[in-house]
Amino acid sequence: MYAAPPVVQTEVHTRMPESFRRMGHPSHWVDKRGAGPVHSFLEGPSFDREGNLFCVDIPYGRIFKITPQGEWSTFAEWDGEPNGLRFHKDGHIVVADHSLGLLTFDPKTAAMKVLLNRGNHEGFKGLNDLIYGANGDVYFTDQGQSALNDPTGRVWRLRATGELDMLYQGVAGPNGLVLNKEENLLYVAATRTNNILVIPLLPNHKGVGKVSMFIQLSGSPTGPDGMALDEEGNLFVVHAGFGTVWGFSKYGEPIWRIKSCAGMRTTNLAFGGPDNKTLYITEAEHGVIIKAQLPVAGKRMYSHA
């Protein structure tokens, strides 16, 4: 249908130091995957206002802080399975944790609190990723173990005023999510059906319109994972297990293919750098963060508004 898009090359930004790798340590997440021991699994990259890059390690319940000079430190560690990470504009960190729900961390002390651990009087299936709207509403995916044989994943919105809305249910693996520039559409990666859904958001929190499929992907042993948006409304989708980030126009036409230089287990991404035109991508198998230069800046995050 489309010609192959131009390839954008990447380079290694930083590698996890050996002292942070935990091959063989106990982990429920590792045990239930049944794929053998892993040293880490990086996800959820996000920048604070000082230019430090934060990301999570799912199997060992850690948040890493990486300075602009590439120095790694463990910001927080707990008995959980963190995935998505975002900054609130007041500076505190919000994490979607598969085991514990929505968590918040003090940016100075790393003190953890549970923001939300159940919806509509029942537990979540297992949270995956989150994104803030400009008004402070936070949208998050509730993936659990949903898949084609159990399409029960959900998408939620926690309003800035505290009300919780279930926007959509019946997804086979809801994962990364991002709002369009006008914030009247919510894109959601459905990992196990290998596509991107679009959820129209009605004004004044009046629910959603007709949900549809925006992009159908092919290939990859896993499916789409994290997503990001640039200032022109172009959508960037990590194709997990495929070593690729696809760039699509706001109409869904492929315009770039960003290829990993360091492994195939790309998971998530974030814009950063002095002009916000550098795309940083977590590669989980090798504990590496790669980067690519792009011509358009990323959409400004709620944390930097």
N, C-alpha and C positions, 0 to 999 in steps of 0.2 A: 504493500500500500504506500509506503514511504521509502525514499532513498535512505541509505544508512547515514546517520548524522555525523558531523565532524567529530573526531576523537580529541579529547582534551587530556593531556598527559598529567600525571601526578608525580609528586616526590615525597619522600619521607620527611615529616615534620619532626617527629620524636618517637623514640622507642621506649617501652617500659623497661626500667632498669632491672637487672637480674634479681636484685634484693627484694623486689616487690612480687616476683613470680612464685606461686604457691603450688607447684605440681605435687599432687598426692595428698594434699590436706583434705580433711573431711568436709564434704559439702553435699547437702541434700539435693541441690540443683544438679550437681554432676551425677549423683547416683541415679536420679530419676531419668536423666537423659540416656544413660546406658552406653555412652560413646567413649568411655575411658577417661582417664584423668586429664584435666586441663589446668594450665597455670593461671588463667584469668579469662574473662570474657568482657571486653570493653563495650560500653554502650553510653547513650545519653550525653553526648558532648554539649556543652553550653558555656558561654563566656560571661564573666562578671564585668563590671564597668571599668575595672583596672586592667582588663586584657588577660586575666588568668583564665585558663581553660580548665573546666571541671568535667569529669566523666566518671561513670560508675563501673564497678566490677560486679557482675551479677552473682556468680557462684560464692563469692566470699564476702558479700555485703560491705563493700567499700566505696567511698567517694575519693577520687584522686584530684589533687590540685596541681596544675602544671603552669609554671610561670612563663611569661613571654621569653625568658632565657632558656626554657626547656627543663627546668628543675622540677622533679616530681616530689610530692609528699602525700601522705594519707591524711585527708581532711577529716574523715569520719569512718567508723567501722561499727557494725552492729549485726545482729542475727536476723538477716533478711535477704531479700532477692531484689535489689534495686534495678530499675531499667531506665525509664525516662527521667530527665532532670531539667528543670527550668528555674530561672531566677524571677522572683517577684520584684516589682519596681522599688519596694522598700528594702531590697537587698537580701531577704532571706531566701533560702533554697527550698524548692518543692520537688519531691521525688515520688514517682509512681513505683511502689514496691509490690511485687507479685504476692508476697506473703502478708504484708501488714497494711496495705492501702496507701492513701495519700499521706506523705510525711513532710514535715517542715524541719529545717535545720537553721539554727542561728549562724549567720555568716562569720561571726567572730569566735564564738565558743564551741560551735558544732553541736550544741544541745539539740536533741531530737524530740519532736512532739508528733503525735498522730493527729493529723488534720481531719481525716475521714476514713473509716474502715468498714463502712457498710452503707448500702443504699436501699431505701424503701423497706427497712426492717429485715433485710437479709444480707448475708455476707457477699462481698464481691467474689467473682470467679478467680481473679488474679490480674491486677492492673499491669499495664504495659507502658504507655507513653502518655504525654500531656502537652498541651499548648495553651497559652494565655491569649485572650482577646484584649483589645485596647481598653475595654471597660472594666477589666479585672476578672471577667468570667474565665474559668479554667475548664477546658474540655479534656477528657481523658478516655482511653480505651480500656476495656475490661475483657481481656483475652482469655484468661485461664488456660485450659487445654482444648479450647474449641478448634474445630477443624471441619473438613468436609463431612466426616462421619458424626460430627457433633457441632452443627452450626449455631451455637448459642452465645457467641460473643456479643458484647454490648458497647455502646458509646454513650457517655454521660457528659453532662454539663453541671458544674457547681458554680452558681451565680456568685458574684461578688457580695451579694446581700445574704447569701447563705442557703438559698433554696437549691435543691438538687433535682435535675431533670434527666430522665432517661430518654435520649434522643432517638436511639435506634437499637434494635436487637435482632439477632438471627444472622450474625456475621461469622464466617469461618476464619477466625484468627485476626480480629481487628488489631492493628499495630500502630505505626506512625500516623500522625495526623497534623494538619496545618490548615489555617484559614486563608482564604483568598484576600486580595488587597482591600476589597470593600467589606470584608468580614460578613458577607451574607451567604457564603458557601463554605462548608467544611469538607476538606478532602480527607479520606480515611483509607489507609493501606489495608487491604484484606489479604493477608499473607497466603492463606491456604487456597484461595481461589485465584491468586496471582493477578489481582487487579486493584484499581483505585476507585473507590466509591466517592460520590459527591452528594452531600446532604445539604439541601437548601434550608437556611435558617430564617424563619419568619420574624418580622419585626416585633420588638417589645416582648421577647421571650414567649411568643405565642405558639411554639412548637416548630415542626419542620414541614417542608413541602415534599414533593415526590422525589424520593431517593433514587438515584440512577448510577450506572456504571460509567465512569469517565474515561478510563484507560484500561485496556486489556493487555497485559504483558504476556510474554512467552519465555520459556526457558527458566533456568535457575532451579536448583534442588530445593529451594525454600520458598522464595517469593519476596514481595516488596516489604521493606522495613521502615526505617526513618525517612522523613520528608522535610523539605524546607522550601521557602519561597523567596524570590528576589523582588526588587523594587518595581520591576516591569510586570510582575504577576506570573513569571515563569516558575514552573514547579519542578523541583529536584527530588528524585525518588531513588533511594538506595535499593538495589536489587541484591538482596542478601544471598551469599553463596555463589554469586556470579561475578564478583570483583568489579562491579559497575555501579555508577550513579548515572541515571538517565536524566537529562534536562528536557522538559516539555514546555511548549508555549502554553499560554492560558487557554488555547483552543485544543490542547492535547496533541499537538504535532511534535515529534521528536526533533530537537534542535542541537543537542550535544550528547555525546557518550563520554563520560569521565571514567577512565580505566585505572584500576588499582595497580600500583607498582610494587605492592608488598604482600599480596595474598588475595584470596577469593572471598574471605568471610567479612566483607564490608557489612556494617550494621546500621550506622546512623551518621548524622552530619550536622554541621553548624557553620554559619558564616562568621568570619572574624577578620582580624588584621586592621591596620590603621585606617583603610578606606572601606572596610567591610566587604571587600571583593574577593577574599580568599575563602575557599570552601574547605573545611577541615572534616575529615572522614575517619571514623574509627574502624579499624580492621582487627577483629577479635582473635583470630587464630594465632597471630604472631605478636599480639600486644603492641600494635603500631598505630600511630595517627599519621595519616597522609594528608596532603593538601594540594589544591589546584587553584590557579589564578583564573578568574572569570571577568568578563567585561562589565557586568552589572552588579551593583552592591546588593547584598541580601536585605530583605525586608527587616526594618528595625523591630527588635523584640520589645515586648511589654516591659522587660527589665530595664531597657535603655530609653524608654519614652520620657 
